[in-house]
Amino acid sequence: MKFPNEWTQKEYLQNKKKLQEIGVKIFLIDTILSPIENAQTMTYNPYEMTKLPHGSVFVFYCDSGKSTLYRIDEYKKKFPHHYCISLKGGRGYWRKNMTIFDD
C-alpha cells in the first residue's frame, strides 16, 4: 500500500472505514497530550506503538498539523513496519460532529 504524507479529517474517516473492512488497523496518534473529543486517540508512545501489528496506519496529529507533517519522515524511520501519515490541520481543524455516510 502507498499513502500520502497527509490526510484531511474526511480522508481519515473514509480510509479508516475502508481499511478496517480489510483488517488494517488505524490509530489516531496524539502528539500533544490533548485528545480529540469524540475520537478514539492513542497517546504517542514509541515503545507501545512498535508492539502494534505490522502494516497498521498511524495518523499523527498536533494542534495545527504543521509539526507532525514536518516530522513525518522521522516517524517513518522510527516505525518502518507501519504507515505514517499527518492529519492535515491537526486538532484545530477537527470537526467533532463530522461523519461519513455510505454512497
Protein Blocks (a to p, Z undefined) as FASTA:
>chain_A
ZZdfbdcfklmmmmmmmmmmnopacddddfkopacehiacddddfklmmmpcehiacddd
dfkommmmmmmmmmmmmmmmbccdddehijmlpcfkbccddZZ
